[in-house]
Amino acid sequence: MAKRTIKFTKMQGTGNHFIVIDAVKKEERLTTEQIKWLCTPAFGIGADQLLMILPSKVADFRMRIFNADGGEVEMCGNGIRCVAKYLVEHGYTKKKELEIETLAGIKKPVINGDKIRVDMGEPVFDAKLIPVRLSGRVINRAIKVEDMDFKITCVSMGNPHTVIFMDKIDKFNVQRYGSAIENNKLFPKKTNVEFVEKINDNELKMRVWERGSGETLGCGSGACAATVAGVLNNKNKEHVTIHLRGGDLEIEWAKDNHVYLTGPAVEVFRGEIDV
C-alpha cells in the first residue's frame, strides 16, 4: 500500500501527551495498526493517545480519542483541553467557550489565559452504567487482585475509573497491579485505575494506569474520578488540587453535581510523518 504524508501537532497537558490530527477541513483515516505505530516512541511519534479533530453537526467541533493500543475511547480531560487550545491558536475559532462533541457527550472547555476549564459533566455511580460486574454503587468495595487486597470505588466520568486510596504510592508497583485491575473480569470494557494518596483535605497525589496506554504522567478524567471518590469516602473536600507526575490539576465537584477540571495545555511541536 502506498504511503501518504500526514501533518500532526504534538501537545501535552500535565505530561499526558497527544498526537493531534487536524481533520476539520480534510478527512483523515487511520487504521488501528497505524495509530498504534504512531503512538509507539521507538517507531512513530510517541503518545499516550491520538486525538482527531473533526467537524460536528451538533457542536462547534468533534473529537475522537484513540488510546496507544489503537482502541477508541469516550473521553479524555487533558486531551480536550489540548484540542480547545489547538482550535483557538490555529484560528478555527475566537470563542472562549467551546462545545466539543465526544462519545461521552458534548463537553464545554472554557479558555482563560494559560488555563482551560472543562465541565466534565456529572459523575455516574451505577455499576451497570460504568460498567462494573457488581450491583449498586461500588464505594470502598473490597476485591482481591493477585496477592493484594484493595478497596475500590468506581466512577464513570464518561469513561470507567477505579479509584484506590493508599499510602506511599511513589513506591507502589503501578505497572503490575494497574494492568491486572484494568483487565480484571469485573470490568467488561476494562477500566482506568487511579492510585491516590491523601496529603490533606485539599490536596491529593495520584498515579494513573490508563486502559490501553499503561501508566501515564497525567489523566484529567481520572483526577475528576479521584476527587469524587475521595468525597464519597470522606478523604477530601469537593475542591482540591491533584498532584500528578506531570503537573497539577484543579478539580471541583460543584453544587450543580458537575465536575470541573482546570489545567494547562501546551503545544510541543508540529511535524509531518509518512504512514
Rosetta silent file (secondary structure, phi, psi, omega in degrees, C-alpha in Angstrom):
SEQUENCE: MAKRTIKFTKMQGTGNHFIVIDAVKKEERLTTEQIKWLCTPAFGIGADQLLMILPSKVADFRMRIFNADGGEVEMCGNGIRCVAKYLVEHGYTKKKELEIETLAGIKKPVINGDKIRVDMGEPVFDAKLIPVRLSGRVINRAIKVEDMDFKITCVSMGNPHTVIFMDKIDKFNVQRYGSAIENNKLFPKKTNVEFVEKINDNELKMRVWERGSGETLGCGSGACAATVAGVLNNKNKEHVTIHLRGGDLEIEWAKDNHVYLTGPAVEVFRGEIDV
SCORE:     score description
SCORE:     0.000 S_00000001
   1 L     0.000  134.335 -178.946    0.000    0.000    0.000 S_00000001
   2 L   -68.544  140.348  178.923    1.355    3.430   -0.942 S_00000001
   3 L   -83.146  156.345  174.553    2.290    5.666    1.958 S_00000001
   4 L  -131.729  159.099 -179.089    0.927    9.160    2.424 S_00000001
   5 E   -99.353  130.527  175.563    2.157   12.118    4.440 S_00000001
   6 E  -119.908  148.473  175.274    0.046   13.485    7.272 S_00000001
   7 E   -92.083  147.747  179.953    0.555   16.615    9.330 S_00000001
   8 E  -145.681  162.710  171.896    0.371   16.439   13.119 S_00000001
   9 E  -127.863  129.801  176.309    0.812   18.558   16.224 S_00000001
  10 E   -92.033  128.193 -179.371    2.317   17.146   19.424 S_00000001
  11 E  -135.091  161.123  176.702    0.642   18.525   22.569 S_00000001
  12 E  -147.279  148.466  173.032    0.646   17.773   26.276 S_00000001
  13 E  -133.544  115.661 -173.695   -1.439   18.513   29.364 S_00000001
  14 L    47.282   42.630  175.676    0.205   17.739   32.726 S_00000001
  15 L    82.688   -9.316  174.041    2.513   15.322   30.951 S_00000001
  16 E   -78.343  110.576 -168.734   -0.327   13.437   29.265 S_00000001
  17 E  -109.582  145.328 -167.199    0.954   13.673   25.684 S_00000001
  18 E  -134.246  147.742  164.124   -1.009   13.541   22.468 S_00000001
  19 E   -96.764  119.187  179.898   -0.725   13.384   18.708 S_00000001
  20 E  -103.192  123.461  179.063   -3.313   15.836   17.389 S_00000001
  21 E  -110.455  121.422 -179.110   -4.571   15.233   13.850 S_00000001
  22 E   -87.531  108.996  177.616   -6.475   18.087   12.214 S_00000001
  23 L  -121.501   27.888 -179.261   -9.309   16.652   10.104 S_00000001
  24 L   -68.517  -44.273 -177.334  -11.592   19.681   10.236 S_00000001
  25 L  -103.926  -25.636 -177.347  -11.132   20.579    6.558 S_00000001
  26 L  -128.733  121.521 -178.914   -9.513   17.423    5.201 S_00000001
  27 L   -63.633  134.765  175.157  -10.686   13.925    6.121 S_00000001
  28 L  -126.529  131.087  177.042   -8.009   11.680    7.618 S_00000001
  29 L  -122.349  131.326  179.520   -8.447    7.965    8.157 S_00000001
  30 L  -128.942  139.002  177.197   -6.048    5.849   10.161 S_00000001
  31 L   -79.883  165.762  176.147   -6.167    2.133   10.848 S_00000001
  32 H   -56.868  -42.944 -179.466   -5.744    0.654   14.316 S_00000001
  33 H   -66.477  -37.173  176.943   -2.269   -0.533   13.368 S_00000001
  34 H   -65.322  -41.057  178.532   -1.283    2.907   12.088 S_00000001
  35 H   -63.905  -45.206  177.523   -2.444    4.540   15.328 S_00000001
  36 H   -58.546  -43.418 -179.655   -0.501    2.015   17.399 S_00000001
  37 H   -63.917  -44.866 -179.846    2.602    2.654   15.265 S_00000001
  38 H   -62.770  -35.678 -177.108    2.274    6.439   15.553 S_00000001
  39 H   -82.104   -9.004 -179.037    1.901    6.243   19.351 S_00000001
  40 L   -88.134  116.725 -174.458    4.964    3.993   19.777 S_00000001
  41 L   -58.906  -35.303 -175.057    8.044    6.156   20.528 S_00000001
  42 L   -69.347  -23.624 -174.095   10.557    3.729   19.021 S_00000001
  43 L  -120.602  -36.052 -176.910    8.873    3.710   15.613 S_00000001
  44 L  -111.851 -131.492 -178.535    6.463    6.640   15.314 S_00000001
  45 L   -91.960  -41.833 -176.878    5.955    9.920   17.166 S_00000001
  46 L    95.572  121.662  178.917    5.139    8.589   20.625 S_00000001
  47 L  -169.453  157.789  171.631    1.997    9.472   22.588 S_00000001
  48 L   -75.796  -36.232 -178.929   -0.425    8.300   25.237 S_00000001
  49 E  -149.545  157.267  171.442   -3.312    8.953   22.854 S_00000001
  50 E  -108.613  130.208 -179.362   -4.092   10.177   19.358 S_00000001
  51 E  -113.374  129.273  178.316   -6.734   12.899   19.096 S_00000001
  52 E  -115.066  126.854 -179.624   -8.554   13.610   15.851 S_00000001
  53 E  -100.726  127.573 -175.939  -10.428   16.898   15.405 S_00000001
  54 E  -133.690  165.449  171.899  -13.397   16.828   13.020 S_00000001
  55 L   -68.989  159.546  179.932  -16.410   18.946   12.098 S_00000001
  56 L  -133.997  147.142  175.901  -19.613   18.360   14.071 S_00000001
  57 L   -91.271  -11.274 -174.696  -23.314   18.642   13.271 S_00000001
  58 L  -122.763   -5.656 -178.903  -24.307   19.160   16.927 S_00000001
  59 L  -146.165 -175.709  178.558  -21.417   21.175   18.411 S_00000001
  60 L   -66.066  -42.415 -179.105  -18.617   23.504   17.344 S_00000001
  61 E  -150.204  169.490  177.397  -16.249   20.593   16.681 S_00000001
  62 E  -124.363  143.503  178.734  -15.934   16.846   17.297 S_00000001
  63 E  -122.547  127.464  170.419  -13.088   14.981   18.968 S_00000001
  64 E  -107.366  143.150 -172.395  -12.238   11.305   18.519 S_00000001
  65 E  -125.959  124.915  179.448   -9.848    9.736   21.035 S_00000001
  66 E  -123.256  127.844  176.760   -7.687    6.693   20.400 S_00000001
  67 E   -71.619  170.182 -178.027   -5.519    5.042   23.041 S_00000001
  68 L   -62.703  -20.177  176.889   -1.973    3.914   22.338 S_00000001
  69 L   -86.942    3.829  178.018   -3.282    0.412   21.635 S_00000001
  70 L    91.356   -8.357 -178.227   -5.426    1.810   18.808 S_00000001
  71 L   -79.591  140.557  178.642   -8.748    1.423   20.607 S_00000001
  72 E   -84.298  137.933 -178.786  -11.238    4.299   20.552 S_00000001
  73 E  -126.755  174.004 -167.044  -12.421    5.619   23.930 S_00000001
  74 L   -83.976  -41.083 -168.023  -15.062    8.006   25.149 S_00000001
  75 L  -154.802  151.449  175.293  -13.388   10.923   26.874 S_00000001
  76 L  -150.187  113.838 -176.910  -10.076   12.499   27.894 S_00000001
  77 H   -67.132  -44.343  177.473   -9.962   15.573   30.137 S_00000001
  78 H   -67.275  -36.618 -178.947   -6.368   16.511   29.370 S_00000001
  79 H   -66.421  -40.681 -177.315   -6.944   15.824   25.687 S_00000001
  80 H   -69.543  -29.685  174.340   -9.976   18.066   25.318 S_00000001
  81 H   -65.682  -41.669  178.362   -8.023   20.974   26.826 S_00000001
  82 H   -64.251  -40.473  178.369   -5.314   20.441   24.218 S_00000001
  83 H   -63.716  -43.348  178.601   -7.899   20.321   21.444 S_00000001
  84 H   -59.976  -45.052  179.402   -9.510   23.549   22.669 S_00000001
  85 H   -64.638  -40.761  178.732   -6.150   25.320   22.702 S_00000001
  86 H   -58.414  -47.619 -176.351   -5.319   23.966   19.236 S_00000001
  87 H   -61.582  -38.445  178.626   -8.587   25.265   17.778 S_00000001
  88 H   -72.442  -48.744 -174.200   -8.021   28.763   19.147 S_00000001
  89 H   -71.843  -21.018  178.120   -4.329   29.018   18.320 S_00000001
  90 L   -98.505   11.654  170.140   -4.802   27.673   14.797 S_00000001
  91 L    79.426   17.142  179.883   -7.520   30.207   14.024 S_00000001
  92 L   -79.525  -22.199 -178.234  -10.565   27.952   13.886 S_00000001
  93 L  -157.153  153.366  172.965  -12.489   29.979   16.459 S_00000001
  94 L  -108.929    2.185  179.342  -12.343   33.148   18.517 S_00000001
  95 L   -66.144  147.274  173.345  -14.717   31.763   21.128 S_00000001
  96 L   -97.633  -15.130  174.255  -13.515   31.456   24.703 S_00000001
  97 E  -125.291  120.624 -176.554  -16.135   28.804   25.473 S_00000001
  98 L  -111.181  158.210  169.157  -16.418   25.914   23.054 S_00000001
  99 L  -115.795  120.190 -177.508  -18.751   22.975   22.606 S_00000001
 100 E  -122.278  123.005 -179.832  -16.901   19.820   21.590 S_00000001
 101 E   -76.959  132.123  175.043  -18.706   16.608   20.705 S_00000001
 102 E  -134.812  171.899  175.226  -17.268   13.398   22.196 S_00000001
 103 L   -66.355  -16.539  177.412  -18.508    9.844   22.658 S_00000001
 104 L   -96.554   13.546 -179.754  -19.253   10.907   26.250 S_00000001
 105 E   105.707 -175.074 -179.859  -21.465   13.775   25.075 S_00000001
 106 E   -85.837  123.628  178.784  -20.841   17.461   24.408 S_00000001
 107 E  -109.061  153.420 -171.884  -18.162   18.972   26.661 S_00000001
 108 E  -126.345   87.036  174.892  -17.571   22.686   27.168 S_00000001
 109 E   -74.953  139.585  178.002  -13.980   23.835   27.655 S_00000001
 110 E  -117.668  126.259 -175.437  -13.541   27.491   28.701 S_00000001
 111 E   -95.368  125.594  179.423  -10.234   29.185   27.882 S_00000001
 112 E  -135.694   86.551 -177.891   -8.829   31.594   30.467 S_00000001
 113 L    66.821 -128.547 -178.936   -5.276   32.569   29.586 S_00000001
 114 L   -80.641  -10.830 -178.082   -2.893   29.669   30.050 S_00000001
 115 E  -107.373  148.340  178.471   -5.506   27.595   31.876 S_00000001
 116 E  -127.585  128.879 -179.156   -8.513   25.817   30.415 S_00000001
 117 E  -106.447  131.130 -177.033  -11.549   24.837   32.482 S_00000001
 118 E  -122.672  128.661  169.571  -13.731   21.962   31.319 S_00000001
 119 E   -78.432  107.958 -175.862  -17.187   20.999   32.505 S_00000001
 120 L   -88.366    2.025  177.784  -16.737   17.230   32.629 S_00000001
 121 L    86.608 -168.948 -176.964  -20.391   16.572   33.408 S_00000001
 122 L   -92.783  138.512  176.207  -21.962   14.571   36.220 S_00000001
 123 L   -69.498  150.203  179.393  -20.287   11.501   37.705 S_00000001
 124 E  -115.584  133.154 -175.408  -22.053    8.167   37.286 S_00000001
 125 L  -115.991  -15.497 -179.133  -22.084    5.628   40.126 S_00000001
 126 E   -65.493  122.449 -174.513  -24.429    2.874   38.944 S_00000001
 127 L   -56.018  -38.419 -177.504  -22.239   -0.190   38.425 S_00000001
 128 L   -66.338  -28.751 -176.368  -24.132   -1.301   35.319 S_00000001
 129 L   -88.967  -16.720 -175.493  -23.564    2.053   33.632 S_00000001
 130 L   -68.245  -49.131   -1.341  -19.854    2.411   34.451 S_00000001
 131 L  -102.331  151.012  174.832  -19.761   -0.630   33.679 S_00000001
 132 L  -136.856  140.063  179.848  -18.734   -2.964   36.511 S_00000001
 133 L   -82.849   58.125  173.861  -19.970   -6.508   37.062 S_00000001
 134 L  -139.348  174.119 -177.871  -21.226   -5.680   40.542 S_00000001
 135 L  -106.686  152.267  174.662  -24.535   -4.335   41.850 S_00000001
 136 L    67.279 -146.821  175.501  -25.486   -0.865   43.024 S_00000001
 137 E   -89.955  141.646  179.255  -22.791    1.644   43.852 S_00000001
 138 L  -106.893   91.073 -176.834  -19.240    0.428   44.179 S_00000001
 139 L  -124.680  116.625  179.466  -17.852    2.523   47.023 S_00000001
 140 L    55.609   40.155 -177.800  -14.936    1.272   49.122 S_00000001
 141 E   -87.254  134.700 -177.939  -15.712   -2.289   47.961 S_00000001
 142 E   -80.673  132.057  170.945  -13.138   -4.976   48.797 S_00000001
 143 E  -138.826  156.917  175.848  -11.585   -7.009   45.973 S_00000001
 144 E  -113.431  128.157  177.994   -8.544   -9.251   45.743 S_00000001
 145 E  -126.486  117.477 -174.278   -6.213   -8.935   42.759 S_00000001
 146 L    54.431 -118.919 -175.744   -3.355  -11.410   42.576 S_00000001
 147 L  -101.121   12.253 -175.269   -1.744  -11.307   46.047 S_00000001
 148 E  -123.390  145.719  173.414   -3.183   -7.962   47.204 S_00000001
 149 E   -98.138  133.381  179.514   -6.428   -6.783   48.770 S_00000001
 150 E  -127.014  154.338  168.596   -7.801   -3.452   47.549 S_00000001
 151 E  -109.954  115.883 -173.742  -10.740   -1.208   48.427 S_00000001
 152 E  -109.699  146.199  169.734  -12.131    0.158   45.168 S_00000001
 153 E  -125.625  125.176 -173.776  -14.525    2.991   44.353 S_00000001
 154 E  -108.960  133.942 -176.785  -15.826    3.012   40.784 S_00000001
 155 E  -141.294  141.661  168.147  -16.940    6.131   38.925 S_00000001
 156 E  -105.487  130.287  170.685  -17.687    6.959   35.314 S_00000001
 157 L  -113.551   42.711 -170.515  -16.709   10.375   34.013 S_00000001
 158 L    91.943  -15.684  172.904  -17.872    9.380   30.558 S_00000001
 159 L  -143.972  157.078 -170.498  -15.262    6.621   30.785 S_00000001
 160 E   -81.100  136.695  178.783  -14.736    3.991   33.512 S_00000001
 161 E  -133.759  142.704  174.429  -12.488    4.620   36.523 S_00000001
 162 E  -123.366  116.139 -172.934  -11.492    2.548   39.525 S_00000001
 163 E  -106.336  132.804 -179.365  -10.062    4.613   42.374 S_00000001
 164 E  -129.545  120.259  175.691   -7.937    3.152   45.154 S_00000001
 165 E   -89.615  133.954 -178.111   -6.732    5.179   48.142 S_00000001
 166 L  -158.610  171.374  178.001   -3.457    4.023   49.636 S_00000001
 167 L   -98.408  156.495  171.296   -0.218    5.204   51.254 S_00000001
 168 L    53.065   54.084 -177.503    3.230    5.626   49.664 S_00000001
 169 H   -69.114  -21.905 -179.971    2.114    5.469   46.036 S_00000001
 170 H   -60.647  -29.500 -177.236    5.578    6.553   44.855 S_00000001
 171 H   -98.922   -0.256 -174.832    6.895    3.118   45.760 S_00000001
 172 L   -79.916  145.731 -179.976    3.886    1.145   44.571 S_00000001
 173 L   -82.760   80.669 -177.267    4.122   -1.229   41.601 S_00000001
 174 H   -64.911  -37.242 -177.440    1.573    0.552   39.404 S_00000001
 175 H   -62.103  -46.145 -177.638    2.540   -1.386   36.289 S_00000001
 176 H   -66.532  -53.446 -172.478    1.859   -4.784   37.802 S_00000001
 177 H   -83.382  -28.514  175.072   -1.369   -4.047   39.641 S_00000001
 178 H   -62.037  -45.961  178.898   -2.690   -1.390   37.281 S_00000001
 179 H   -63.669  -42.133 -178.337   -2.572   -3.835   34.403 S_00000001
 180 H   -64.572  -39.576  179.423   -4.118   -6.614   36.481 S_00000001
 181 H   -72.671  -43.584  178.152   -7.027   -4.418   37.592 S_00000001
 182 H   -50.660  -43.056 -173.326   -7.566   -2.926   34.110 S_00000001
 183 L   -97.778    9.388  179.757   -8.016   -6.413   32.686 S_00000001
 184 L   -65.346  146.210 -176.941   -9.923   -7.900   35.610 S_00000001
 185 L   -63.506  -13.557  176.930  -13.141   -9.740   34.685 S_00000001
 186 L   -65.154  -22.133 -170.502  -15.117   -7.259   36.828 S_00000001
 187 L  -115.456   97.318 -174.750  -14.693   -4.662   34.080 S_00000001
 188 L   -64.588  -25.458  176.029  -16.315   -5.629   30.754 S_00000001
 189 L  -110.325   21.976 -173.317  -14.881   -2.553   28.990 S_00000001
 190 L    63.146 -176.133 -178.083  -11.691   -2.602   31.082 S_00000001
 191 L  -155.098  150.540  166.436  -11.021    0.326   33.402 S_00000001
 192 E   -80.409  147.644 -176.019   -8.667    3.186   34.145 S_00000001
 193 E  -126.546  125.135  178.224   -7.071    2.801   37.564 S_00000001
 194 E  -111.961  123.223  174.758   -6.151    5.666   39.907 S_00000001
 195 E  -102.041  117.560 -166.337   -3.866    5.067   42.887 S_00000001
 196 E  -125.092  135.543  177.418   -4.384    8.017   45.210 S_00000001
 197 E  -118.722  128.241  178.286   -2.618    9.219   48.345 S_00000001
 198 E   -77.046  130.233  172.062   -4.187   11.838   50.605 S_00000001
 199 E   -96.852  -51.712  172.431   -1.935   14.773   51.505 S_00000001
 200 E  -157.691 -172.208 -175.867   -4.619   16.814   53.264 S_00000001
 201 L   -62.761  -21.404 -175.092   -8.292   17.691   52.800 S_00000001
 202 L  -114.126    3.462 -177.576   -7.472   19.928   49.835 S_00000001
 203 E  -141.660  136.185  175.486   -4.623   18.039   48.154 S_00000001
 204 E  -129.508  152.346  171.234   -4.199   14.575   46.699 S_00000001
 205 E  -112.440  139.395 -173.696   -1.309   12.840   44.976 S_00000001
 206 E  -140.375  139.809  164.824   -2.170   10.457   42.151 S_00000001
 207 E  -117.996  147.219 -172.265   -0.606    7.919   39.837 S_00000001
 208 E  -133.513  138.744  171.592   -2.692    6.570   36.995 S_00000001
 209 E  -110.756  112.304 -177.575   -2.830    3.465   34.867 S_00000001
 210 E   -93.829  131.746  179.839   -4.809    4.266   31.699 S_00000001
 211 L   -59.510  132.261  177.936   -6.539    1.431   29.906 S_00000001
 212 L    80.707   -4.819 -178.288   -4.908    0.788   26.594 S_00000001
 213 L  -130.925  -22.938 -177.140   -1.958    3.101   27.330 S_00000001
 214 E    89.071 -163.191  179.752   -0.321    1.995   30.594 S_00000001
 215 E   -71.428  130.584  177.556    0.989    4.357   33.263 S_00000001
 216 E  -120.932  166.584 -177.731    0.856    7.975   32.127 S_00000001
 217 L   -78.584  -13.410  179.992    2.064   11.199   33.721 S_00000001
 218 L  -166.244  157.717  177.405   -1.449   12.582   33.998 S_00000001
 219 L  -155.710  113.150 -176.399   -5.146   11.879   33.448 S_00000001
 220 H   -68.302  -48.659  179.390   -7.810   14.583   33.629 S_00000001
 221 H   -65.581  -32.536  176.660  -10.891   12.378   33.839 S_00000001
 222 H   -66.284  -38.208  176.597   -9.013   10.208   36.350 S_00000001
 223 H   -64.387  -37.617  176.011   -8.320   13.244   38.525 S_00000001
 224 H   -63.530  -46.219  179.411  -12.043   14.044   38.414 S_00000001
 225 H   -61.929  -39.793 -179.845  -12.926   10.476   39.397 S_00000001
 226 H   -64.231  -40.366  178.507  -10.369   10.544   42.237 S_00000001
 227 H   -61.751  -49.041 -179.435  -11.852   13.770   43.627 S_00000001
 228 H   -62.168  -45.788  179.151  -15.383   12.384   43.564 S_00000001
 229 H   -61.717  -37.577  178.904  -14.283    9.063   45.095 S_00000001
 230 H   -64.492  -39.864  176.816  -12.425   10.951   47.809 S_00000001
 231 H   -64.383  -44.542 -179.403  -15.527   12.920   48.756 S_00000001
 232 H   -62.449  -27.784 -178.756  -17.604    9.733   48.862 S_00000001
 233 L  -104.384   14.766  177.348  -15.014    8.151   51.182 S_00000001
 234 L    57.787   39.380  179.713  -14.554   11.257   53.377 S_00000001
 235 L   -97.702  -31.466 -172.896  -10.959   11.705   52.217 S_00000001
 236 L  -152.709  169.637  176.319  -11.081   15.235   50.799 S_00000001
 237 L   -77.672  175.909 -178.633  -13.134   18.345   50.123 S_00000001
 238 L   -75.583  -18.406 -178.414  -15.086   18.980   46.925 S_00000001
 239 E  -121.965  113.197 -173.538  -12.434   21.397   45.613 S_00000001
 240 E  -137.742  162.147  167.560   -8.900   20.008   45.500 S_00000001
 241 E  -105.523  130.503  179.623   -5.537   20.218   43.827 S_00000001
 242 E  -111.111  124.708 -179.439   -4.273   16.900   42.491 S_00000001
 243 E   -94.479  115.987  176.797   -0.543   16.423   42.088 S_00000001
 244 E  -110.097  168.498 -179.398    0.349   14.133   39.194 S_00000001
 245 L   -63.883  -23.284 -179.738    3.761   13.176   37.913 S_00000001
 246 L  -100.011    2.801 -179.190    3.280   15.579   35.002 S_00000001
 247 E   139.311 -170.750 -174.609    1.941   18.555   36.971 S_00000001
 248 E  -109.241  145.765  173.089   -1.057   19.784   38.940 S_00000001
 249 E  -125.714  145.184  175.973   -4.772   19.851   38.149 S_00000001
 250 E  -105.238  125.958 -176.507   -7.518   21.719   39.952 S_00000001
 251 E  -124.225  136.785  175.686  -10.776   19.785   40.346 S_00000001
 252 E  -132.282  123.353  169.448  -14.127   20.973   41.714 S_00000001
 253 E   -94.340   99.697 -167.924  -17.212   18.828   42.300 S_00000001
 254 L   -84.526  174.762 -176.982  -19.659   21.704   42.315 S_00000001
 255 L   -68.363  -20.993  177.147  -23.130   22.134   43.774 S_00000001
 256 L   -80.972    6.744  179.320  -24.706   21.554   40.350 S_00000001
 257 L    73.812    4.209  174.879  -23.262   17.984   40.573 S_00000001
 258 L   -88.705  150.608  177.976  -20.919   18.696   37.635 S_00000001
 259 E  -105.892  128.769 -177.141  -17.193   18.127   37.936 S_00000001
 260 E  -112.610  131.209 -176.768  -14.942   20.923   36.661 S_00000001
 261 E  -115.068  127.584  178.624  -11.362   20.318   35.581 S_00000001
 262 E  -126.600  131.411  179.020   -8.825   23.150   35.252 S_00000001
 263 E  -173.091  179.522 -177.625   -5.292   22.826   33.942 S_00000001
 264 E   -86.090  167.476  170.499   -2.793   23.786   31.248 S_00000001
 265 L  -144.765  133.394 -171.431   -2.417   22.697   27.633 S_00000001
 266 E  -132.531  131.815  170.768    0.856   23.071   25.748 S_00000001
 267 E   -83.735  127.985 -176.549    1.842   22.724   22.101 S_00000001
 268 E   -94.540  -53.915  176.217    5.196   20.912   21.934 S_00000001
 269 E  -165.388  167.803  176.516    5.967   20.809   18.216 S_00000001
 270 E  -120.415  155.026  179.394    4.481   20.333   14.738 S_00000001
 271 E  -168.030 -175.349  175.265    5.597   17.969   12.012 S_00000001
 272 E  -130.217  149.112  179.054    4.831   15.627    9.146 S_00000001
 273 E  -148.862  146.793  177.527    5.143   11.862    9.012 S_00000001
 274 E   -88.891  131.968  178.311    4.583    9.159    6.409 S_00000001
 275 L  -124.696    0.000    0.000    2.028    6.474    7.244 S_00000001
